[in-house]
Amino acid sequence: MSAISSSGTAGQTLREDDPNRLFRGRSLAMSAALIVIAIIALIPLWAIFAGTFQDGIRLMREGLNLSIDFEQAGFYNYRLLFSAESGNYFRWFGNSLMVTGIQTVLTLFISAFVAYGFAKYEFRFKSSLFVLVIVLMTVPLEMMMLPLFQQTNAMGLQNTHVALFLPFLASAITIFFFRQYLAGIPTEIIEAGRVDGVSEFGIFFRLVLPLMKPAMAAMAILNGMMAWNAFLWPLLVLRSNELFTLPIGLSSLLSPYGNNYNLLIIGAFFSLFPILILFLLFQRFFISGMTAGAVKG
């Protein structure tokens, strides 16, 4: 009787442990799958890093590989980058940093202001104007290139950095995302501010803007990445080598008069760091901001 009781207790304990074992098994399988995906995602980054230690001409002839051969070029490409032979590379790098910073900050501020109006104010043609914003999200940039070029040319902004970010300060995607996020913020907070005598601008800057940190961080990463990697529009606008942004400057290393593959590969590798740093700074807000903006509204 005692044995039966003991066997029954052991069986019951085993059954109680089964869900935990199943959960641990699934967790291990999920972790293993994520590790494999992460390794696959990092392979291109490693290939570019390995390429910085190879001779540029041979690299273009044989293609990227995952091995590091110090006998080919060693640290020659790194010494080239920080020598006078790199030409305007760091000027292009600084131009990209300046344009990306200005465009990202102004786009976030202006888009948040517009989205706040759509989310918390009532005015005529509000729905029609918001539909227009949604329609603008579907229009590819290539279709707007010619009118934008004509407008910036008429304003005398060709071959200036202002022309790079001025047409994109009111981003339709960012306005839509912020509007969805702000729709989830209780209107009672705004009403309480009005009761306390806070001005409308004060409510936006002191009450609403601090609540938008996760959404701001998410859009800062996306807008910063788009501005940093922009190629076609800067290629149309800029003429002077000293004003080039980094993507245009790197592309100018390939010309009919000679190709500087060594500087191109090491320069492209170092161009990854600003966006990587931006993501690391805001990553703790990124997921919460993206998910909140996706479900609210």
Residue, then its C-alpha position, 0 to 999 in steps of 0.5 A: m500500500s505504501a509502495i502504491s502510494s509512493s509510486g502514485t506520488a512520484g507519478q504525480t510529481l512527474r506530471e507536475d514537472d512535465p509542463n516545466r520541462l516542456f517550457r524549458g525545452r521550448s525555451l532552449a529550442m527558441s534560444a538556439a534558433l535565435i542564436v543561429i539567426a543572429i549568426i546569419a545576420l552578423i555574417p555580412l558585417w563580419a565579411i565587411f570587417a574581414g575585407t578591411f584587411q584585404d587588398g581592394i583590387r583583389l577583393m573586388r576581383e575575388g569577392l568578400n570572404l570570411s577569412i582575415d588574411f593579414e599577409q595581403a594588406g594587413f592594416y594598410n587600409y586603416r593607415l590609409l584612412f587616417s593619412a592625408e591620402s584619404g582626401n576629404y573622407f572625414r569632411w564627408f563624414g562630418n557633412s553626413l553627421m551634421v545633415t543627419g543630426i539637423q534633419t533628424v531633430l527637426t523632423l521629429f519636432i515638426s512631425a510631433f507638432v503636426a501629429y499632436g494637432f491631428a490627435k488632440y484637436e478638432f478642426r475643419f477638413k481634419s479627416s481629409l488632411f490626415v487621409l492626404v498624409i496617408v496617401l503621401m506615405t505611398v508616394p515613392l520619393e522618385m516621383m517627387m524628385l523633379p518637383l522638389f528639384q525645381q523648387t529647391n532650384a527656384m529657391g537658390l538652394q542647389n549645392t547646399h546642405v539646406a536643400l538636403f533636409l528642407p524638403f523632408l522635415a515633415s515626414a508623412i510616416t513619422i506624422f502617422f506614427f506619432r498620431q497613432y501614439l498620441a491617440g493613446i495618451p489620455t485627453e484628461i492629462i491635457e484637460a488638467g493642464r488647461v485647468d491649471g492655466v498652462s498654455e497650449f504650447g506649455i501643454f505640448f512641451r511640458l506634458v505631451l513631449p515627455l510622454m513621447k520619449p519611446a516614440m521619439a527614440a524609435m523614429a529617431i533611429l529610423n529617420g536617422m538611418m534614412a538620412w545617413n544612408a540617403f544617396l539619390w537626392p544628395l546626388l542630384v543636389l550636391r555638386s562640390n566635392e567639399l559638400f558631399t555627404l559620405p555615401i556620395g563621397l564614397s561613390s566618387l572614389l569609383s571613377p573613369y580615372g581610377n578606383n580607390y577600392n582600399l579607401l572605399i572598403i575601409g570607409a564603408f566599414f566606418s560608416l556603419f558606426p554612427i547608426l550603430i551608436l544611435f541604435l545602442l543609445f535608444q534601443r531600450f526605447f525602440i521596441s516599446g515605442m514601435t509596439a505602442g505606436a503600432v497598437k494605439g489609435 
